[in-house]
Amino acid sequence: MGLSKERYEYHLTSRGWMDGSFYGDVRGGQKMRETPSDRVMTLVVSEVLDEGLRPNVYDQIAWQSDDPLEIKRLLAEFGDRPKDALPLIE
């Protein structure tokens, strides 16, 4: 069980990656944002701070449209994840 859990949603749209809702134990509780109507994919980036105070970051696709060619095109244009997302820990 982690000491802290943070969850950030990002939506891939025709305009690029858009910030979604945020849920967290430490950084201000939660911030709800409406889901863009033109999204083709929703990525959830989670950060869990373990008992050794080490951050564990992972990505999960929470939703995607049934148009794989559009998803592929937008990922090629805007990248696999938002530039301001938490860095993945190697």
C-alpha positions in Angstrom: 0.0 0.0 0.0 1.4 3.4 -1.0 1.6 6.4 1.3 0.3 8.7 -1.4 -1.6 8.2 -4.7 -2.0 10.8 -7.4 -4.0 10.3 -10.6 -3.8 12.6 -13.7 -6.0 12.2 -16.7 -5.0 13.4 -20.2 -7.1 13.4 -23.3 -5.7 13.1 -26.8 -7.7 15.3 -29.2 -7.4 16.8 -32.6 -5.9 19.9 -30.8 -3.3 17.8 -29.0 -3.1 16.5 -25.4 -5.6 18.2 -23.0 -5.5 18.1 -19.2 -8.2 16.1 -17.6 -9.3 15.5 -14.1 -6.9 15.1 -11.2 -7.3 13.0 -8.0 -4.7 13.0 -5.3 -4.0 12.5 -1.6 -1.4 15.3 -1.3 -1.6 17.9 -4.1 -5.0 19.4 -3.4 -7.5 16.5 -3.4 -9.2 16.6 -6.7 -9.9 18.8 -9.7 -12.6 17.8 -12.0 -12.5 18.8 -15.7 -15.0 18.0 -18.4 -13.9 15.4 -20.9 -13.4 16.9 -24.4 -16.0 15.8 -26.9 -13.4 15.3 -29.6 -11.1 13.0 -27.6 -9.8 9.8 -29.2 -7.9 8.5 -26.2 -7.7 9.0 -22.5 -4.4 8.3 -20.7 -4.2 8.0 -16.9 -0.8 8.7 -15.3 -0.6 7.5 -11.8 2.1 8.2 -9.2 2.2 6.1 -6.0 4.7 7.1 -3.3 5.8 3.9 -1.5 6.8 3.5 2.1 10.4 4.1 1.2 9.3 7.5 -0.3 10.1 6.2 -3.8 7.7 7.4 -6.5 6.3 4.7 -8.8 4.8 6.2 -12.0 2.8 4.3 -14.6 0.6 5.0 -17.6 -2.6 3.3 -18.4 -4.9 3.8 -21.4 -8.3 4.3 -19.8 -10.4 4.7 -22.9 -9.9 4.9 -26.7 -12.1 5.4 -29.7 -12.8 2.7 -32.2 -10.8 4.6 -34.9 -7.2 3.2 -34.6 -6.0 5.1 -37.7 -7.0 8.5 -36.1 -5.4 7.5 -32.8 -2.2 6.5 -34.6 -2.1 9.8 -36.6 -2.6 11.9 -33.5 0.0 10.0 -31.5 2.5 10.6 -34.3 1.6 14.3 -34.4 1.5 15.0 -30.6 3.5 12.2 -29.0 2.8 9.1 -26.9 2.1 11.1 -23.8 1.7 14.8 -22.8 5.0 16.7 -22.4 3.9 17.9 -18.9 3.0 14.5 -17.6 5.0 13.0 -14.7 8.2 11.4 -16.0 8.3 7.7 -16.0 10.8 6.4 -13.4 13.3 3.9 -15.0 
